[in-house]
C-alpha cells in the first residue's frame, strides 16, 4: 500500500476559486504580451492548467526576464532566493504604477 498522491493542486481550491463576477475566460488575458523587464503580478487563471505556476506563487510580483515559446520567464524573490518561473500570459497581470 502506497501513499496517497496529493497532486499539483492539492488544498488549493479556496486559493484558486473565482468570485461570481470573475467567472468565464476572458480572451484578452490569453492574448496579452509583456516586455522584458516589465513587472507583473501572478494571478492564476484556474480554468487554464497549461503554464500554471504552483499555487504557492499566487499573488506574487515578479519581473519578466525572457520568453520561452508562448510562456514568459518570470523572476521572483522567494525568501532569500531568486526563482525563475515559466508562466503563460493568462496567469499574469501587468503591474499598474
C-alpha positions as CSV (number, residue, x, y, z in Angstrom):
1,X,0.0,0.0,0.0
2,X,1.4,3.4,-1.0
3,X,1.0,6.9,0.0
4,X,-2.0,8.9,-1.3
5,X,-1.0,11.1,-4.2
6,X,-1.9,14.7,-3.4
7,X,-1.2,16.2,-6.8
8,X,-0.3,19.7,-8.0
9,X,-3.5,21.4,-7.0
10,X,-4.0,19.7,-3.6
11,X,-5.6,22.0,-1.0
12,X,-5.6,24.9,-3.4
13,X,-9.4,25.1,-4.1
14,X,-10.0,28.1,-1.9
15,X,-7.0,30.0,-3.2
16,X,-7.8,29.4,-6.9
17,X,-11.6,29.9,-6.6
18,X,-13.1,32.6,-8.8
19,X,-15.6,35.0,-7.5
20,X,-19.1,35.2,-9.2
21,X,-18.3,38.3,-11.3
22,X,-14.9,36.9,-12.4
23,X,-16.2,33.7,-13.8
24,X,-15.7,32.9,-17.5
25,X,-12.5,33.1,-19.5
26,X,-11.6,36.4,-21.0
27,X,-9.8,36.0,-24.3
28,X,-7.7,39.2,-23.8
29,X,-5.8,37.6,-21.0
30,X,-4.6,34.8,-23.3
31,X,-3.5,37.3,-26.0
32,X,-1.7,39.9,-23.8
33,X,2.0,40.5,-24.3
34,X,4.7,41.7,-22.0
35,X,8.1,43.4,-22.5
36,X,11.3,42.1,-21.0
37,X,11.9,44.0,-17.7
38,X,8.2,44.7,-17.1
39,X,6.8,44.0,-13.6
40,X,3.9,41.6,-13.5
41,X,1.6,40.1,-10.9
42,X,0.9,36.4,-10.8
43,X,-2.8,35.9,-10.8
44,X,-3.6,32.2,-11.6
45,X,-6.5,31.5,-14.0
46,X,-7.9,28.2,-12.7
47,X,-9.7,27.4,-16.0
48,X,-6.4,27.0,-17.8
49,X,-3.9,24.4,-16.4
50,X,-1.2,24.9,-19.1
51,X,1.6,27.1,-18.0
52,X,0.2,27.4,-14.5
53,X,2.7,28.3,-11.7
54,X,2.5,26.5,-8.4
55,X,-0.4,27.9,-6.2
56,X,2.2,29.0,-3.6
57,X,3.2,31.8,-6.0
58,X,-0.4,33.2,-6.3
59,X,-0.3,37.0,-5.7
60,X,3.5,37.4,-6.0
61,X,5.0,40.1,-8.2
62,X,8.0,39.5,-10.4
63,X,9.9,40.8,-13.4
64,X,9.7,39.3,-16.9
65,X,13.2,38.1,-17.8
66,X,12.5,36.4,-21.2
67,X,10.2,34.4,-23.3
68,X,10.0,30.6,-23.9
69,X,7.5,29.8,-26.7
70,X,4.2,31.3,-25.6
71,X,5.3,31.5,-22.0
72,X,7.3,34.1,-20.1
73,X,10.2,33.6,-17.7
74,X,9.2,35.5,-14.6
75,X,11.8,36.1,-11.9
76,X,10.5,36.3,-8.3
77,X,12.1,36.6,-4.9
78,X,11.2,33.8,-2.5
79,X,12.7,34.4,0.9
80,X,16.4,34.9,0.2
81,X,16.4,33.1,-3.2
82,X,15.6,34.3,-6.7
83,X,13.5,31.8,-8.6
84,X,12.5,31.7,-12.2
85,X,9.0,30.6,-13.1
86,X,7.8,29.6,-16.6
87,X,4.3,31.1,-16.8
88,X,1.8,31.6,-19.7
89,X,0.3,35.0,-20.1
90,X,-3.2,34.1,-18.9
91,X,-1.8,33.7,-15.4
92,X,-0.1,37.2,-15.4
93,X,-1.3,40.8,-15.0
94,X,0.7,43.9,-15.7
95,X,1.6,45.9,-12.6
96,X,-0.1,49.3,-12.7
97,X,2.0,52.0,-11.2
